[in-house]
Amino acid sequence: MTLLHSILHATNFSRPFLSTLLPSIGLAYTIQSLVAVPSIFAQTERFYDISGSATYISCTALSLYLPTIRARVAAAAVGSPKPSWPSMLAALARNGGGLNWRQVALSAAVTVWATRLGAYLFSRISSDDGTDSRFDNIRSSPPKFLGAFFAQATWVTLCLMPVLAINAIPASLFSTLPAAIGVTDILGALLFLGGFSFEVAADRQKDKWVQEKKNKKHNEEFLTHGLWSRSRHPNYFGEVTLWTGIATLAGGVLVSNVGQKGIGLAGGPLSIAAALAMAGVSPAFVSLLLFKVSGIPLSEGKYDERYGDRKEYQEWKKNTPMFFPKL
């Protein structure tokens, strides 16, 4: 029995959600551990953010294709023909193919977001000599540095929870879901697209501002125009909004009869509440991180310390909402 066969057998539970969740968690912590070890020895955080993006993409792909992987490994073990890989194009065209279009759409959304953000953050840290001020008091302490990588694995797992739940629903059950596009499908897609566009635009505006400052095209100390005149943290607003969109689309399926059966819930008020919590944990955890841990508090504290005594900074901070953009 191969190692892969043993792992798949050990994580093959009666509830499809657990059979998808546990291997995905294991993969997230494995990837982060593999990146953490050399990073700790070299005392560098250069690959921290991009490894997070790689973990998002890998866990999403695993959850999407895990049923097929199980079937192919099982077929190979007994010498039977292996089933073919499911077609994403057929799923998007709503012609079956072993996947539902919502599974493909959500998985693609996460992949596009993670690829874009990972490339952006890696480019940014590479231009800053491979250092990030968040790690100034961490990189020299192996336990703390390892804890940061494990925290990232936890972040990936919790944020991906609605996607993992949707991808865990068996194709046989998903095929019984009404084909019509629902309100939560439309609302979720619009929230994701709006949030993603907002985040990208905010990052590009700031990147352009930084490059122009390096080229001495202006001497501004902080960015106060564009989306940054509407919100002090427009990129974070976009981040929370796009994950809310993913949670909305997934939640619409998880509270249905098909979704309840697919993730092993019995239906009824408590089961629906559990499904909503499973979807909502994603934007809730992102909001917690940004509002209380490493996002807004670090950024606001840094700028307050540097520019808190300047009138123009005080005016900008007074007249610009911290999170929700003003019209």
Salt bridges, closest charged atoms under 4 A:
GLU45 OE2 - ARG139 NH2 2.59
ASP49 OD2 - ARG134 NH2 3.15
ASP132 OD2 - ARG134 NH2 2.78
ASP136 OD1 - ARG139 NH2 3.18
ASP185 OD2 - ARG102 NH2 2.91
GLU199 OE1 - ARG116 NH2 3.40
ASP203 OD2 - ARG116 NH2 2.96
GLU221 OE1 - LYS213 NZ 3.47
GLU300 OE2 - ARG232 NE 2.97
GLU300 OE2 - HIS233 NE2 2.73
GLU300 OE1 - LYS317 NZ 3.49
ASP304 OD1 - LYS317 NZ 2.76
